[in-house]
Amino acid sequence: MAGVAKTCVVALDPARSRGFLSADSYSVENSRREELVRKIFVSLIVGLGVLSVWVCRYSMDPDTISYLDVGKAFAAGNWRLAFNTYWSPAYPWLLSFPVHWLGRTPRAELLTAHAVNFAIYLFSFGCFEFFLRTCLASVRAEEPQQRLATVPRWGLLAIGYALFLWSALTLITVWALGADQLVAGMIFLIAALMLRIREHVSAARLVALGVLLGVAYWCKAVMFPLGIVFGLVALVSVEKSQRRFYHTLLVAVPFALICFPLVQAISAKDGKWSFGDSGWLNYSSLVSPGGRVRNWLGSPTTSGIPLHPTRLILDNPPVFEFAEPYAVTYSPTFEPGYWNAGRTWTFDLRAQVRELTGNSLLFIELFLHSQSGLLVAVLALIVASGGYKRIFTYWPLLAISFATCALYALVHSEVRFVGAQAVIAWLAILMGVRLSRKLMPSRLPAGILIAASLSIVISVFAGLARDIRARDSNSALPQIGVVEKLHTIGFAQNTKMAIIGDGDWSYWAELGHFRLVAEIMSPDEVSFWALPNQQRQRVYNAMKDAGAAAIVTQPPLPLATLDDGWTQIGSTTFYLRSLK
């Protein structure tokens, strides 16, 4: 039995298997504390994840429409649509077959998508667990060689789990149907492997790093340039060697081989070499020269000349048509690279400084204000250590976190983009803290870490409470009612429809498998409803000529402004006008 127990401990603790720490020198008391911390936080991570998904099980956002469409194309074997120049394939492909097999109704489709998303959340947690155990193993390996002591490992474990809770449930969120949770898991794996390479470089680890960086690119296009940066950081962190060129090839070749098929598919659609359209499109619209991406017609004048824009079929109010060439729910956001072909970006110093300033303030809020209890705890431990230089001991982890924030700061930043990097940066700093061994027997360092962990957990509970109160604001449940009613009255799947309002918020169209082919965008809704009834007929005729069988809208004005022909869709706030 003793042999079995020892084997289990070694399996749970990679540090033992790598010879970082012998079983005899391992503190039984600390081991028990670590196991207790692990059990408590694993229960919290799984339990709160389940609660969050259940409460927000009908949530959707505009990105979800395109992700589900890409997944459906993959399940149908439509490779032309399955490889998208804007939406990276890994996440929608994971959704594809479960949604295809189980999503027979709108409710089932959405619930299945959330079940897959929860599985990805658990995958991300597994990746983080691997990273956290690697961090603890690295600290144990260095501790006997140091005159000073590291922070209590079980306290570091508690902080790590608390940070993951905050990142996964507050910054990224488990209910948002998007690729960010999957990307976070890949970044945790990459960070863990970078630590292991730094401790002991081997051909297998370098090849594995190249593979992970390549797979991460399939999860999100930004990981192509970041993958190059991460690979360089990993190579530089290794002690100088005559085999540096050989090590570089071991990382670069598998990375290139895995990236090549996706780069080739995207480049073939773009007609030029490209690893994805999201970067230049976001830079052009959000930084310089500006202007909208949906239904772009060349404004502002410095943004380029449209090659094949959506078609303006009526001027007043503007009515756009986009039935071809993509038979999807909402074409302008499904393949924005196609509709924005000819668009260019320009460098404008003032615009760049403005974007950098705004995004920098976001990161200042994230790191210095959103978890003020953690900040105070870290500062207290650094002051107690008598020096700040040692916090850069694990500089590769800090480097990849800073590089990610810097890249996003140039274009557009949201906290969900850097959830994993926030966790990695804080843990890297805490791992580098060294305390006097005289201070270690006291309860102060452990107390500081536990207090910070509780502070983070409390903030997660507060965020979850806000999600519960605001769950209706993100819910697609009312739009599921629209789908069910439309199917009841005879509108079949793949029916072409028009929208007065924003197509990217028309969840009913995706869940009902309808095709939006024309729209009046939300800024122009008011001008449409202000038209006399006779002039509105011009709009109806234009949408009918575009192939739409009916128009769906949520009237922003009093219902008295509705002309004859509009009928309420069940008990929802949506209205229908048939064009047959």
C-alpha positions as CSV (number, residue, x, y, z in Angstrom):
1,M,0.0,0.0,0.0
2,A,2.8,2.4,0.8
3,G,4.2,1.8,-2.7
4,V,0.9,2.6,-4.3
5,A,0.5,5.8,-2.2
6,K,4.0,6.9,-3.2
7,T,3.2,6.3,-6.9
8,C,0.0,8.3,-6.6
9,V,1.8,11.2,-5.0
10,V,4.5,11.1,-7.7
11,A,1.7,11.1,-10.4
12,L,0.0,14.1,-8.8
13,D,3.3,15.9,-8.4
14,P,5.4,16.3,-11.5
15,A,8.2,17.7,-9.4
16,R,8.8,14.3,-7.9
17,S,9.0,12.5,-11.2
18,R,11.6,15.0,-12.4
19,G,13.8,14.6,-9.4
20,F,13.2,18.2,-8.1
21,L,12.4,17.0,-4.6
22,S,12.9,13.7,-2.8
23,A,10.0,12.1,-0.9
24,D,11.9,12.1,2.3
25,S,12.5,15.9,2.3
26,Y,8.9,16.7,1.4
27,S,7.0,18.3,4.3
28,V,4.0,16.1,5.2
29,E,2.3,19.1,6.8
30,N,2.7,21.3,3.7
31,S,1.6,18.4,1.5
32,R,-1.7,18.1,3.5
33,R,-2.2,21.8,3.3
34,E,-1.7,21.7,-0.5
35,E,-4.1,18.9,-0.9
36,L,-6.7,20.7,1.2
37,V,-6.3,23.9,-0.8
38,R,-6.6,21.9,-4.0
39,K,-9.8,20.1,-3.0
40,I,-11.4,23.3,-1.9
41,F,-10.6,25.3,-5.0
42,V,-11.3,22.4,-7.4
43,S,-14.7,22.2,-5.9
44,L,-15.2,26.0,-6.3
45,I,-13.9,26.1,-9.8
46,V,-16.2,23.2,-11.0
47,G,-19.2,24.3,-8.9
48,L,-19.1,28.0,-9.8
49,G,-18.5,27.1,-13.5
50,V,-21.6,24.9,-13.5
51,L,-23.6,27.6,-11.8
52,S,-22.5,30.3,-14.2
53,V,-23.2,28.1,-17.3
54,W,-26.6,27.1,-15.9
55,V,-27.7,30.7,-15.0
56,C,-26.6,32.0,-18.4
57,R,-27.4,28.9,-20.5
58,Y,-29.4,30.9,-23.1
59,S,-26.8,33.7,-23.5
60,M,-25.5,34.7,-26.9
61,D,-23.5,37.5,-28.4
62,P,-22.9,38.7,-32.0
63,D,-19.7,36.6,-32.4
64,T,-21.7,33.5,-31.6
65,I,-23.6,33.7,-34.9
66,S,-20.5,33.5,-37.0
67,Y,-18.8,30.9,-34.9
68,L,-21.9,28.6,-35.2
69,D,-22.0,29.2,-38.9
70,V,-18.4,28.2,-39.4
71,G,-19.0,25.1,-37.3
72,K,-22.0,24.1,-39.4
73,A,-20.0,24.5,-42.6
74,F,-17.3,22.3,-41.2
75,A,-19.9,19.6,-40.1
76,A,-21.4,19.8,-43.6
77,G,-17.9,19.4,-45.3
78,N,-18.2,22.8,-46.9
79,W,-14.5,23.7,-46.8
80,R,-15.0,27.0,-48.6
81,L,-16.9,28.3,-45.7
82,A,-15.2,26.2,-43.0
83,F,-11.9,28.1,-43.6
84,N,-12.7,31.7,-42.7
85,T,-10.3,34.6,-43.1
86,Y,-11.6,36.3,-39.9
87,W,-12.9,33.6,-37.5
88,S,-10.2,31.1,-36.5
89,P,-11.3,27.5,-37.0
90,A,-10.5,25.6,-33.8
91,Y,-13.3,26.9,-31.6
92,P,-16.2,26.6,-34.2
93,W,-14.9,23.2,-35.3
94,L,-15.2,22.0,-31.7
95,L,-18.8,23.2,-31.7
96,S,-19.6,21.7,-35.0
97,F,-20.4,18.0,-34.5
98,P,-22.0,18.3,-31.0
99,V,-24.3,21.0,-32.3
100,H,-24.9,19.2,-35.6
101,W,-25.9,15.9,-33.8
102,L,-27.7,17.3,-30.7
103,G,-28.9,20.7,-31.8
104,R,-32.2,19.6,-33.4
105,T,-34.1,22.6,-32.0
106,P,-33.1,26.2,-31.2
107,R,-33.0,25.5,-27.5
108,A,-31.0,22.3,-27.9
109,E,-28.6,24.0,-30.2
110,L,-27.8,26.7,-27.8
111,L,-27.7,24.4,-24.8
112,T,-25.3,22.1,-26.6
113,A,-23.0,25.0,-27.5
114,H,-22.9,26.0,-23.9
115,A,-22.1,22.4,-22.9
116,V,-19.2,22.4,-25.3
117,N,-18.1,25.7,-23.9
118,F,-18.1,24.3,-20.4
119,A,-16.0,21.4,-21.5
120,I,-13.5,23.9,-22.9
121,Y,-13.6,25.7,-19.6
122,L,-12.6,22.4,-17.9
123,F,-9.9,21.9,-20.5
124,S,-8.6,25.3,-19.7
125,F,-8.5,24.5,-16.0
126,G,-6.6,21.3,-16.7
127,C,-4.0,23.3,-18.7
128,F,-3.8,25.7,-15.8
129,E,-3.4,22.9,-13.3
130,F,-0.4,21.6,-15.4
131,F,1.0,25.2,-15.4
132,L,0.5,25.7,-11.7
133,R,2.2,22.4,-10.8
134,T,5.1,23.3,-13.0
135,C,5.4,26.6,-11.2
136,L,5.5,24.8,-7.8
137,A,8.0,22.3,-9.1
138,S,10.3,25.2,-10.3
139,V,10.0,26.9,-6.9
140,R,10.9,23.7,-5.1
141,A,13.9,23.1,-7.3
142,E,15.3,26.6,-6.6
143,E,14.5,26.8,-2.9
144,P,17.3,24.5,-1.6
145,Q,19.8,26.6,-3.6
146,Q,18.7,29.9,-2.1
147,R,19.8,31.6,1.1
148,L,16.3,33.1,1.3
149,A,13.0,31.2,1.3
150,T,10.2,31.3,-1.3
151,V,6.6,32.2,-0.3
152,P,4.7,29.2,1.2
153,R,3.9,26.9,-1.6
154,W,0.4,26.1,-0.4
155,G,-0.3,29.8,-0.2
156,L,1.0,30.1,-3.8
157,L,-1.3,27.3,-4.7
158,A,-4.3,29.1,-3.2
159,I,-3.4,32.4,-5.0
160,G,-3.0,30.5,-8.3
161,Y,-6.5,28.9,-8.1
162,A,-8.1,32.1,-7.0
163,L,-6.5,33.9,-9.9
164,F,-7.8,31.2,-12.3
165,L,-11.3,31.7,-10.9
166,W,-11.1,35.4,-11.5
167,S,-9.7,35.0,-15.0
168,A,-12.1,32.3,-16.2
169,L,-15.3,33.5,-14.6
170,T,-14.9,37.3,-14.4
171,L,-12.5,38.3,-17.2
172,I,-13.2,35.7,-19.9
173,T,-16.5,34.3,-18.5
174,V,-17.6,30.7,-19.0
175,W,-20.9,31.6,-20.5
176,A,-19.6,33.7,-23.4
177,L,-19.5,31.5,-26.6
178,G,-16.1,32.5,-27.9
179,A,-12.6,31.2,-28.4
180,D,-10.9,33.1,-25.5
181,Q,-11.2,30.3,-23.0
182,L,-9.6,27.9,-25.4
183,V,-6.8,30.4,-26.1
184,A,-6.2,30.8,-22.4
185,G,-5.8,27.1,-22.0
186,M,-3.2,27.0,-24.8
187,I,-1.3,29.9,-23.3
188,F,-1.1,28.1,-19.9
189,L,0.3,25.0,-21.6
190,I,2.8,27.2,-23.5
191,A,3.9,29.0,-20.3
192,A,4.4,25.7,-18.5
193,L,6.5,24.3,-21.3
194,M,8.6,27.5,-21.4
195,L,9.4,27.0,-17.7
196,R,10.4,23.4,-18.3
197,I,12.6,24.3,-21.2
198,R,14.3,26.9,-19.1
199,E,15.0,24.4,-16.4
200,H,16.2,21.7,-18.8
201,V,16.2,22.1,-22.6
202,S,15.6,19.0,-24.7
203,A,14.6,18.3,-28.3
204,A,11.3,16.8,-27.3
205,R,10.3,19.9,-25.3
206,L,11.3,22.3,-28.0
207,V,9.3,20.4,-30.7
208,A,6.4,20.3,-28.3
209,L,6.6,24.1,-27.9
210,G,6.5,24.5,-31.7
211,V,3.5,22.3,-31.9
212,L,1.6,24.1,-29.2
213,L,2.4,27.5,-30.7
214,G,1.1,26.3,-34.1
215,V,-2.1,24.8,-32.5
216,A,-2.7,28.1,-30.7
217,Y,-2.7,29.9,-34.0
218,W,-5.6,27.7,-35.2
219,C,-7.4,28.9,-32.0
220,K,-6.9,32.7,-32.7
221,A,-5.0,34.5,-35.4
222,V,-3.2,36.8,-33.1
223,M,-1.3,33.8,-31.8
224,F,0.7,33.8,-35.1
225,P,2.8,36.9,-34.3
226,L,2.6,36.2,-30.6
227,G,3.7,32.6,-31.2
228,I,6.9,33.9,-32.9
229,V,7.5,36.2,-29.9
230,F,6.8,33.4,-27.4
231,G,9.2,31.1,-29.2
232,L,12.0,33.7,-29.2
233,V,11.5,34.4,-25.5
234,A,11.7,30.6,-24.7
235,L,14.9,30.3,-26.8
236,V,16.5,33.4,-25.2
237,S,15.7,32.1,-21.7
238,V,17.8,29.0,-22.3
239,E,21.5,29.4,-21.3
240,K,23.8,30.3,-24.2
241,S,24.7,27.3,-26.2
242,Q,26.5,26.5,-29.4
243,R,23.3,24.7,-30.5
244,R,21.1,27.8,-30.6
245,F,20.4,27.4,-34.3
246,Y,19.5,23.8,-33.9
247,H,17.1,24.7,-31.0
248,T,15.5,27.4,-33.1
249,L,14.8,24.9,-35.9
250,L,13.2,22.5,-33.5
251,V,10.7,25.1,-32.5
252,A,10.3,26.8,-35.9
253,V,9.8,23.8,-38.1
254,P,6.8,22.2,-36.3
255,F,5.3,25.7,-35.8
256,A,5.5,26.4,-39.6
257,L,4.2,23.0,-40.6
258,I,1.1,23.3,-38.4
259,C,0.4,26.9,-39.4
260,F,1.0,26.4,-43.1
261,P,-2.4,24.7,-44.1
262,L,-4.4,27.5,-42.4
263,V,-2.2,30.3,-43.8
264,Q,-2.5,28.7,-47.3
265,A,-6.3,28.5,-47.0
266,I,-6.6,32.1,-45.9
267,S,-4.1,33.4,-48.4
268,A,-6.0,31.6,-51.3
269,K,-9.2,33.4,-50.3
270,D,-7.6,36.8,-49.8
271,G,-5.6,36.5,-53.0
272,K,-2.4,37.5,-51.1
273,W,-0.2,36.2,-48.3
274,S,-2.1,36.5,-45.1
275,F,-2.4,34.8,-41.7
276,G,-5.8,36.4,-41.0
277,D,-7.9,39.5,-41.6
278,S,-8.8,40.5,-38.1
279,G,-5.6,42.5,-37.4
280,W,-5.7,44.9,-40.3
281,L,-9.5,45.2,-40.3
282,N,-9.6,46.2,-36.6
283,Y,-6.6,48.5,-37.0
284,S,-8.2,50.3,-40.0
285,S,-11.6,50.7,-38.4
286,L,-10.7,51.3,-34.7
287,V,-7.4,53.2,-35.1
288,S,-6.8,54.8,-38.5
289,P,-8.4,55.9,-40.7
290,G,-11.5,54.8,-38.9
291,G,-15.0,53.9,-40.2
292,R,-17.3,51.0,-39.8
293,V,-16.6,47.4,-41.0
294,R,-20.2,46.3,-41.6
295,N,-21.6,47.6,-44.9
296,W,-18.4,49.6,-45.7
297,L,-18.7,51.6,-48.9
298,G,-15.4,53.5,-48.8
299,S,-16.0,55.9,-46.0
300,P,-13.8,57.7,-44.9
301,T,-12.2,58.5,-48.2
302,T,-8.8,57.6,-47.0
303,S,-9.9,54.0,-46.1
304,G,-9.5,52.7,-49.6
305,I,-11.7,51.7,-52.6
306,P,-14.2,48.8,-52.1
307,L,-13.7,45.9,-54.5
308,H,-16.9,44.0,-53.7
309,P,-18.9,45.7,-51.0
310,T,-22.4,44.9,-49.8
311,R,-24.8,46.4,-52.3
312,L,-26.7,49.7,-51.5
313,I,-30.1,49.1,-53.1
314,L,-31.9,52.1,-51.7
315,D,-30.5,55.5,-50.5
316,N,-33.1,56.9,-48.2
317,P,-33.0,55.2,-45.8
318,P,-29.9,53.1,-46.8
319,V,-30.9,49.5,-47.5
320,F,-28.1,47.0,-48.0
321,E,-28.3,43.6,-49.8
322,F,-25.8,40.8,-49.4
323,A,-27.5,37.6,-50.5
324,E,-24.5,36.3,-52.4
325,P,-21.8,34.9,-52.4
326,Y,-22.2,33.4,-48.9
327,A,-25.2,31.4,-48.0
328,V,-24.9,32.0,-44.2
329,T,-26.9,33.6,-41.4
330,Y,-25.4,37.1,-41.7
331,S,-22.8,37.5,-44.3
332,P,-21.3,41.0,-43.4
333,T,-19.9,39.6,-40.1
334,F,-19.3,36.0,-41.3
335,E,-16.6,37.0,-43.9
336,P,-15.8,40.7,-43.3
337,G,-12.5,40.3,-45.1
338,Y,-14.4,39.7,-48.4
339,W,-16.8,42.6,-48.0
340,N,-13.9,44.9,-47.0
341,A,-11.5,43.9,-49.7
342,G,-9.7,47.1,-50.9
343,R,-9.8,48.6,-47.5
344,T,-6.4,49.9,-46.2
345,W,-5.0,51.1,-43.0
346,T,-2.9,54.2,-42.4
347,F,-0.5,55.2,-39.7
348,D,-1.7,58.3,-37.8
349,L,0.4,59.2,-34.8
350,R,-2.4,61.1,-33.0
351,A,-4.8,58.2,-33.5
352,Q,-2.2,55.6,-32.4
353,V,-1.4,57.6,-29.2
354,R,-5.1,57.9,-28.5
355,E,-5.6,54.1,-28.8
356,L,-2.5,53.3,-26.8
357,T,-3.6,55.7,-24.0
358,G,-7.1,54.2,-23.8
359,N,-5.8,50.6,-23.8
360,S,-3.1,51.4,-21.3
361,L,-5.7,52.7,-18.9
362,L,-7.6,49.5,-19.3
363,F,-4.5,47.5,-18.3
364,I,-3.8,49.8,-15.4
365,E,-7.4,49.2,-14.2
366,L,-6.9,45.4,-14.7
367,F,-3.6,45.1,-12.9
368,L,-3.7,47.9,-10.3
369,H,-7.3,48.4,-9.4
370,S,-9.6,45.5,-10.1
371,Q,-7.8,43.3,-7.6
372,S,-6.5,45.8,-5.1
373,G,-6.3,43.2,-2.3
374,L,-3.9,41.2,-4.4
375,L,-1.8,44.2,-5.2
376,V,-1.5,45.1,-1.5
377,A,-0.5,41.6,-0.7
378,V,2.2,41.4,-3.4
379,L,3.6,44.8,-2.4
380,A,3.7,43.7,1.3
381,L,5.6,40.6,0.4
382,I,8.0,42.5,-1.8
383,V,8.7,45.0,0.9
384,A,9.2,42.2,3.5
385,S,11.7,40.6,1.1
386,G,13.8,43.7,1.1
387,G,14.2,44.0,-2.6
388,Y,12.3,44.0,-5.9
389,K,14.9,42.6,-8.3
390,R,14.2,39.0,-7.5
391,I,10.6,39.3,-8.8
392,F,12.1,39.3,-12.3
393,T,13.5,35.8,-11.7
394,Y,10.8,34.3,-13.9
395,W,11.1,37.1,-16.5
396,P,10.1,34.9,-19.5
397,L,6.6,34.6,-18.0
398,L,6.5,38.4,-17.5
399,A,7.8,38.9,-21.0
400,I,5.0,36.9,-22.8
401,S,2.4,38.7,-20.6
402,F,3.8,42.1,-21.5
403,A,4.2,41.3,-25.2
404,T,0.5,40.2,-25.4
405,C,-0.7,43.4,-23.7
406,A,1.5,45.6,-25.9
407,L,0.3,44.0,-29.1
408,Y,-3.4,44.4,-28.1
409,A,-2.8,48.0,-26.9
410,L,-1.8,49.0,-30.4
411,V,-5.2,48.1,-31.8
412,H,-8.0,47.1,-29.4
413,S,-8.1,45.6,-25.9
414,E,-10.6,43.8,-23.8
415,V,-10.0,42.1,-20.5
416,R,-11.1,38.7,-21.9
417,F,-8.2,38.9,-24.4
418,V,-5.6,38.8,-21.6
419,G,-7.2,36.7,-18.9
420,A,-4.5,34.0,-18.9
421,Q,-1.7,36.6,-19.1
422,A,-2.9,38.4,-16.0
423,V,-2.8,35.1,-14.1
424,I,0.7,34.3,-15.4
425,A,2.1,37.7,-14.6
426,W,0.9,37.7,-11.0
427,L,2.2,34.2,-10.4
428,A,5.5,35.0,-11.9
429,I,6.0,37.9,-9.5
430,L,5.0,35.9,-6.5
431,M,7.2,33.0,-7.5
432,G,10.2,35.4,-7.5
433,V,9.6,36.8,-4.0
434,R,12.2,35.7,-1.5
435,L,11.8,36.0,2.2
436,S,14.1,35.7,5.2
437,R,14.0,32.2,6.7
438,K,13.5,33.9,10.1
439,L,10.2,35.3,8.8
440,M,9.0,32.0,7.3
441,P,8.0,30.3,10.6
442,S,5.6,33.1,11.4
443,R,2.1,33.1,10.0
444,L,2.5,36.5,8.3
445,P,3.4,35.4,4.7
446,A,0.8,32.7,4.7
447,G,-1.8,35.0,6.2
448,I,-1.1,37.6,3.5
449,L,-1.5,35.1,0.7
450,I,-4.7,33.6,2.2
451,A,-6.2,37.1,2.7
452,A,-5.4,37.9,-0.9
453,S,-7.0,34.7,-2.1
454,L,-10.2,35.3,-0.2
455,S,-10.3,38.8,-1.6
456,I,-10.2,37.4,-5.1
457,V,-12.8,34.8,-4.4
458,I,-15.1,37.3,-2.9
459,S,-14.8,39.5,-6.1
460,V,-15.6,36.4,-8.2
461,F,-18.8,35.8,-6.1
462,A,-19.7,39.5,-6.6
463,G,-19.2,39.2,-10.3
464,L,-21.3,36.0,-10.5
465,A,-24.1,37.8,-8.6
466,R,-24.0,40.6,-11.2
467,D,-24.2,38.0,-14.0
468,I,-27.2,36.4,-12.3
469,R,-29.0,39.8,-12.0
470,A,-28.1,40.7,-15.6
471,R,-28.7,37.3,-17.2
472,D,-31.8,38.6,-19.1
473,S,-29.8,41.3,-20.9
474,N,-27.7,38.6,-22.7
475,S,-30.4,36.0,-23.0
476,A,-31.5,34.8,-26.5
477,L,-34.6,33.1,-24.9
478,P,-37.0,35.8,-26.3
479,Q,-35.5,35.3,-29.7
480,I,-36.0,31.5,-29.4
481,G,-39.7,32.3,-29.1
482,V,-39.4,34.2,-32.4
483,V,-37.9,31.2,-34.1
484,E,-40.6,28.8,-32.8
485,K,-43.4,31.1,-34.0
486,L,-41.8,31.6,-37.4
487,H,-41.5,27.9,-37.9
488,T,-45.1,27.4,-36.8
489,I,-46.5,29.8,-39.3
490,G,-44.6,28.2,-42.2
491,F,-41.2,29.9,-42.6
492,A,-38.8,27.0,-43.2
493,Q,-35.1,26.8,-42.6
494,N,-32.9,28.6,-45.2
495,T,-35.7,31.1,-45.9
496,K,-34.3,34.4,-47.0
497,M,-35.3,37.2,-44.6
498,A,-34.7,40.9,-44.2
499,I,-34.1,42.9,-40.9
500,I,-34.7,46.4,-39.8
501,G,-32.1,46.7,-37.1
502,D,-28.7,45.1,-36.7
503,G,-28.3,41.7,-38.3
504,D,-25.4,40.8,-36.0
505,W,-27.8,40.9,-33.0
506,S,-30.5,38.8,-34.8
507,Y,-29.9,35.6,-32.9
508,W,-33.3,34.3,-34.1
509,A,-31.9,34.1,-37.6
510,E,-29.0,31.8,-36.6
511,L,-31.1,29.7,-34.3
512,G,-33.8,29.3,-36.9
513,H,-31.3,28.6,-39.7
514,F,-32.7,31.6,-41.7
515,R,-30.6,33.7,-44.1
516,L,-30.5,37.4,-43.7
517,V,-30.1,39.0,-47.2
518,A,-30.9,42.7,-46.6
519,E,-31.1,45.2,-43.8
520,I,-31.6,48.7,-42.6
521,M,-28.9,49.3,-39.9
522,S,-29.9,50.5,-36.5
523,P,-28.7,54.1,-36.9
524,D,-31.2,54.4,-39.8
525,E,-34.2,52.8,-38.1
526,V,-35.5,56.1,-36.8
527,S,-35.5,57.7,-40.3
528,F,-37.3,54.6,-41.7
529,W,-40.1,54.7,-39.1
530,A,-40.4,58.5,-39.7
531,L,-41.3,57.9,-43.4
532,P,-45.0,58.1,-44.5
533,N,-46.5,54.7,-45.1
534,Q,-46.5,55.2,-48.8
535,Q,-42.7,55.8,-48.9
536,R,-42.1,52.7,-46.7
537,Q,-43.5,50.6,-49.5
538,R,-40.4,51.5,-51.5
539,V,-38.3,49.8,-48.8
540,Y,-40.5,46.7,-48.7
541,N,-40.3,46.4,-52.5
542,A,-36.5,46.8,-52.5
543,M,-36.1,44.0,-49.8
544,K,-38.5,41.8,-51.8
545,D,-36.5,42.3,-54.9
546,A,-33.4,41.2,-52.9
547,G,-35.1,37.9,-52.4
548,A,-36.4,38.3,-48.8
549,A,-39.6,36.5,-48.0
550,A,-40.3,38.6,-44.9
551,I,-39.0,41.4,-42.7
552,V,-38.5,41.1,-39.0
553,T,-37.9,44.0,-36.6
554,Q,-38.2,45.3,-33.1
555,P,-39.9,48.7,-33.6
556,P,-38.0,51.3,-31.5
557,L,-41.0,53.7,-31.8
558,P,-44.6,53.4,-30.4
559,L,-46.6,50.7,-32.0
560,A,-49.0,53.3,-33.5
561,T,-46.4,54.1,-36.1
562,L,-46.7,50.6,-37.6
563,D,-48.5,50.5,-40.9
564,D,-50.8,47.7,-42.0
565,G,-49.2,44.4,-42.7
566,W,-47.1,44.2,-39.6
567,T,-48.0,41.4,-37.1
568,Q,-46.6,40.7,-33.7
569,I,-44.6,37.4,-33.5
570,G,-46.3,35.6,-30.7
571,S,-46.0,37.4,-27.4
572,T,-42.4,38.7,-28.2
573,T,-41.5,42.3,-28.9
574,F,-40.6,41.4,-32.5
575,Y,-42.9,42.1,-35.5
576,L,-43.1,40.4,-38.9
577,R,-44.1,41.7,-42.3
578,S,-44.5,39.1,-45.1
579,L,-43.3,40.0,-48.5
580,K,-44.9,37.1,-50.3
